[in-house]
Amino acid sequence: MTFDPAPFLARPGVPELLAALKVEADGVRFVGGAVRDAILGAPVSDLDVATVFEPPRVIGYLEEAGIKAVPTGIEHGTITAVSKGTVVEVTTLRADVETDGRRATVAFTTDWAQDAARRDFTINALYADPRTGEVADFHGGLDDLAARRVRFIGDPHARIAEDHLRILRFFRFHARFAEGAPDADGLAACAEMANTLKSLSRERIADELLKLLALPDPHATVAVMQDHGIFDPVLPEIDAAGVERLRQLLAFEREAGRKFRPIRRLAALLPRDPDVAREVASRLKFSKEQRDRLSSAAVPAEGSARELAYRLGPLYAIDRIALTPWWESASGRSRADAVRYIERWEVPRLPVKGGDLIAMGLAPGPAVARTLRAIENEWIEHDFADDSAFDAIVERHLANARREA
């Protein structure tokens, strides 16, 4: 099979990079996801190439051609090349010598088939000649692409033993590329070896999980993972009820035309308990922003859409409304309409500040904050009253504060 390499070659600096790596002598080929996605007609973002030359020689060839070479993963043979602004990952052909499931010791090779044998899935072990577009397929990846199937290369147990993260990648790639049930051999191996996920850093697990949940419709795949105990070693909080909440959220997203938000989808999978959400966020080493959002999303929506947006911020308000199927808008809006309204609504600011109350005669002290809160609460209760109605609220609470003083 061949594909048209012209779009790759049209990128600034790519022809020069290929020439530097001796493309005319078959020293370099396009590889992996770029080839896979081009064959599928999908957009190609990252461009990777494989080369027969070892890293020091790669750096030398690139620098001779005036191309910036950054040794981002030189111990594993990876050099990041920047050619006329285009970033390309250049990796030397290699074979795994020793691995513990988290990191590998590699040996470099000039054998394309040997390099293919150490990759994870057949659809990722595709190499394309930049001159002709001819695709080298050593493990049936083209047939698997045509069949919409994700398969490990060789023995799934051996591939997982080399890198335990491949369990989660198997399901993410299935959700993205495959149709129907997962490959039976791969699924069985992932279920048998799920406990090996405990050896991985929580950051790697979180990154892979959020990538899965960012896909258009991960529900069926997540359901398979839950049924086969994949989450149990690292996220035992995810159960069948959580998978059903995810299904409901995805249906709401389609109805409302919302963007895919992986943190919101993770919140759907977890129990509606902020303490549980905070514990999971801490375990997965989330940022403070991610932790706050996950724990906020665990609280059911209460109050009007505008009150939620004012008190929480629009994004957090949308999370709660999207994850609370029984929430009803006092205005009669549907959840979907409420979400669309929040995105357009300019959240107002309370028209008075503590300094204003002091200027109106209220003595400085705790009474200022109490009065301000009381004013704000009534202002919200009256649907963000303005002008004379707001002035009346302020005068009433100022009078109360003076009497108490």
N, C-alpha and C positions, 0 to 999 in steps of 0.2 A: 504494500500500500504506500501511496505517497500523499503528501499534503502540500499546500502552497506555502512556502516559507517567506513569501514576499512581505507580508505584514511585519514579520520579525526583522527582516533585513532593512525595512524602511525606517526602523527606529534609529535616531541619531547615534552614531558611534558603534553600532553593532557590526557593520561590515569590517570596520577597522579592527575591532576586537577579534573577530573570527580570523582575519588575516594574520594578526599577531600570533595567534595560537595554531597557525599552520593548517587552516581548514583544507587547503588543496592537497595536503598529505593525510587527510582523515585524522587530524590531530584533535578535532573538537566537534561535538554534536550537540544539538538542542536535546534536552532531556526532561523527563518527568511531567509535572503538572502543565507546563506550557504546551508540550506536545499533545497531551491528553485533551486539554481544553480546546486547542485549535482543531483537533479532529472532531470534537463535539460541536464545534461552531460557537463555543462559549467565549466570553471576553477573557483575554489573557492579561493579567496584571504583572506578575513577577516572571522574569525570564531567567532560566537556569541553563547552564551548559555543563557538559562533562568533557574532560580532556585526558589524554594519555600522559600528559607531562606532569611531573611531580611539582609540588608547590614552589620551591625555589626557582625552578625554571619558568613556571607560570609568571611569577613576579618579574623575573628578568625580561621575558618576552613582552609583557605588558608595559613595563617602564621604558623599554627600548622604543616602543611605539607611542610613547607619550600618554599612556593610559594609567590613571591612578589605580594602584593595587593596595587593598587594605587586608591584612591577614586576619580576618574575623574568626576563622576556625581552622587555622593552619595545621593543628595537630590531627585534624580529621580531613585535611586536604582541601579546605574551602577558602577561597580568596574572593573578596568582593571587589569587582572591577567597576570603575566609574569612567565611562567613555562618552565624551561629549554630553554629559549630564544623564546618560542612561546607566542605570545600575543593573549589573548582571552578576549572579552568583556563579563562580567558576569552581568546580569540584573535580579533583583528580580521581580517576577510576580507582576503586579500592575494594578490599575484601575485609570482613571482620575476622580478626584473629582471636579475640577474647572479648566477652561481654558479660556483664552481671545484671542485665535488664535495665540498667540506668545509663551506663556509658560503655563505650566500646574502645578497644585497642584495634587499630586498623593497619593493614599493609597495603601499599599502593601497587597497582597492577596496570598493564596495558591491554587487558582482556575485557572487552565490552560485556561479554556474557558473564564473566565472573562478577563484574560490578552489578549487573542486573540481578544476579542470584541473591545479593544481600539486601535488596530493596524489600519494601513491605508488601505491596499489592501489585498484581499483574498490570493494572491500568496505570501504575506509576513507573513501570519499568519499560518505557518506550523511548527510543532514541531516534532522532531525525537528522539526516544529512542536510546541512544548510545549503549545499549546492544543488541538490536534486529533490529534496523533500522526501526522499525514501525513508520509510520508517522501519527500524529494526525492532522486532518484537520477539523476545526470547521465551516468553512464558504464557502466550495466549491472551495477552492484554487487549488486543484489538477485538477478538471474539467476545471477551467479557464486556468491553465497552458497548459493542453492538447488542449484547444480551442484557445490558443494564444490570451487571452483576459485579460485586466486589469480592475478590478472592485473594487470600494470602498466596504468596509465592512458595511453592513446596509445602512442607509440613507446617500447619498453623502454629502448633506448639513450639516449634523451633523458632519461628519468626517472633512470637510473643516473648520467648525466653531471651531473645536478643534485646528487646526493648518493650517493657511492660506497657508503655503508653500506647502501643499498637492496639491494645484492646479497645480503648476509647476511640482511637482513629478509625478502627474497623467500623464502628457504628456511625461515626460522623460521615465517613465516606459513603456508607450505605444510605444514610439519609439524604445525601447530596446527589448521588449518582445512580443508585440502584432502584429497581422496582420489585415489588413482591417481598417475600420472606428473605432474610439474610442467608448467605451461603451456609449450609448445614454444618460442614466441617469447621468453618471459621467460628460459627456461633457456639458450637460445642466446646471448642478450645478456649474461647473467651470465657465461657461460663466456668469451665474447670479451673482456669487460672486467674479468676477474678481477684483472689486474695493477693496476688502479686502487685496489685495497684497500691497496696499499703506501702510499698517500698519507694514509691515516687514522691517527689516534692509536691506539696499541695498547690504550689503555683502552677506546675505543669498540668495537674488535674483540673484546676480552675480554668486555665486557658483553653484546654480542650473541651471542657463542658460548655463554656460560654460560646465557643465556636459552633458546637452542635446546636445549641439553643438559638443561635442567630440565623439558622437556616429557615427557609420559608415555612416548612411544615415538618417539624421533627417528631410529632406526636407518636406516629406508629413505631418509629425506631425506639423512642424512649420507653414505650410500652413493652417492647421486646426486652429491652435492657432490664426493666423492673421485674418482668416475669422470670428472667433467668438469673436474678441475683447479682447483676453487675454492679449496682450501686451499693450493695450491702457493706462491703469492706470500708468504704470511704464516705458514703452519704446514706446511712441507714434510715435517715428521716424520710427519704422518698418512698412512698408506698402507692398502692393502687388508687387511693383517693386523690393523691397529688397528681397522678397521671390523668385522672379524670378532670381535675381542675385545669390542667394544661390544655386538655382538649377544649374545654369551655372557653378558655382565654383565646385560643387560636381562632375559634369560631367568632368571638367578639371582635378580634382584630380584623378579620375579613369583613365583618359587617360595618365596622367603623372606618375601615380603610387606614388602619394605623400602621406605623413602622414596626418592624420586629425589634423588640427590646429584650435581650437575653436575661438581664437582671430581673425584669418583671416576670419572665417565663420561669426563671428559677424560683421566684417567690411563689408562683402557682404550684410548683412541685412540693414545696415545704408546708408543714402545718401552719395554720394561721396563728402564730405565736411569735411575737417580736423577740423573746428571749432565745427561742430556737434559731430564728433567723440570724441573730447576732452571733450565736455560737458557731453556726455554719460559716458565716462570713469570716469569723476569726480563724477557723480551721483552714479555710481556703486562702488565707492571707490576702483578703480583699483590701482595697484602699478604704480610707475613712468614708469617702463619698459613696462607694459601693456598699459598705456596711450600713450606713445611714439609710440608703435607699431600700435595701433589702428588708431591714427591720421595719421601716415605715410601711412598706407594701404589705406587711403581715397584718396590719390593723385594718379591720373592715371600714368602709366608707360610711361616715355619718355626717349629716348636715347637707346644705345645698352645694351645688357645684361651685358657685362663686365663693362660698365660705371656705370650702376645701382648698380652692386655688389660692385664696388670700392667705390662709393660715399655713399651708404647706408649701406653696409654690405650684405652678401648673403641672410640672412633670410628676411630682409626688401625688398630686390630686388625681391625675389620670391613672396612675398605678392603682390607687385604692378603688376608684370607680370601676376600672376594668376587671379587678379581681373580686368584686362584690356583686354577684349576679342579682341579689335581692334588693340592691340599692335602687331607690326611685327618686327622681328629681321632683322637688316641690313645685317646680314650674310646669311639670307635665312633660318635660323633655325625656326622651329615651336615654339610656346610658351612652349610646353612640352619639346622639345629638349633643349631649352634655359635654362629652369629650371634645367634639369638634368646636363647640362654643368656647370652652376653656382655652383652646389653642388660639382663638381669635381675640379673646377678651384681654384688655389691658388692665392688669391688676392695679387697683388704686392704692394710694397711700393714705393713712389716717390724716385727715386735714389739720390736726392739732398735735402739738408736742408738749412735753413737760414744761419747757420754758414758757410756752404760751400760757399755760395754766398759772404759773407763778406770776407772770405779768398781769394776769387777771385778778390777782390778789390772794392766791392760794400759797400758804407758807411752804417753803422748801422742806422736804422730808418724805417719809414713806407714804404719806397721804397723796402725794403727787402721782406716784406709780399706781396706787390703788384706783385713784380717780381716772387716770388714763386708761387703765384696763376696763373699768366699768363703762366708760364712754365708748371704747372700741367695741365691746361686746354688744352694747345696744345698737351701735351704728351698724354692725353686721346683722343683728336680728332684724333691723329695719331695711335690710337689703341695700346697705351702703348708702343710707340717706345723705342727701346733700343740701346745701344752702340753708334755708330757714329751718328745715327739719333737723339738720345737724346742729345748728346753733342752739336750738331748743334742748337737744340732748346734752350739750355741753353745759348750758346754764343750769339745768336740773341737777346734774352731778356735781357741779361746783357748789350749788346751794347745799346739797347733802353734805359735802366735804366740810363746808364752813360750819354747819350745825354740829357735826361730829367734833370739830376742833374746839 
